[in-house]
Amino acid sequence: MDNETRSNWRRGLVIGAIVMGVGLFFFVPFWSTFGPAIRYSIDNPETTVESRADIDALPDHVERLAAPTLDDSDLEYLAQRVSVTELDLGDNPNVSDDGMRHVATIKRLEHLSLIRTNVSDKGIRHLRKVPLTYIALWHTKIGDKSLGYIAEPGTMKQLQIKGCRNITDKGVAKLSRLEHLWMVNLCECTQITDKSVDTLSKMPSVNFIQVFDCPHVTDAAIDRFENAQPGRTVHR
């Protein structure tokens, strides 16, 4: 390898390292915001269970648990045996309204992902006494009633309802009692209007909203939200 080739090779390595570093700099915060409902932590990795035998092997308490294949009856079995802080049931078509009866009995539950499950208002009603601080309901059949149930305990901090097309301004209005809510994802909630943004604008705790693909939300409403208090962010 001559000197010029060696120099070009080293220059390529340096440029590659810089590009990778810049990519990670932008990707990590993006993934934290738009990525999975329950984020991966190297210090506290997610445990996955796919059968009752897996459940039997769990300790009494699990911080972060994913159950991509369990059905409603398996959730009853799980609830009787372990406590869980963060439960990810996302992308599991076996989970339905009946399963929420059992999820509601899981001790120490704070975070819950139900993304693309077969859960509706009927199922969320079972969770109305569970002091959740985070729930993800992307692309489910929930409607305005569910937001009322979610608001009942008063503990919710982050609400992910992207693609819940049955949600209207009346449902978002039910969130006004939540004093600790700081983040709401309303992307693809196609029925909401400026009224929903104005509702959130009047809530001092709400600092971050997402309204991609909400055709009835105007720039004027976004401006009112951002100007109501400093430090607010809107992604649209």
Secondary structure, DSSP 8 states (H G I E B T S, - for coil): --HHHHHHHHHHHHHHHHHHHHHHHHHHHHHHHHS-SS---SSS--EE--SHHHHHTS-SEEEEEE-SS--HHHHHHHHTT-EEEEEE-TT-TT-BHHHHHHHTT-TT--EEE-TTSB--HHHHGGGTTS--SEEE-TT---BHHHHHHHHTTS---EEE-TT-TB--HHHHHGGGG-SS--EEE-TT-TT-BHHHHHHHHT-TT--EEE-TT-TB--HHHHHHHHHHSTT-EEE-
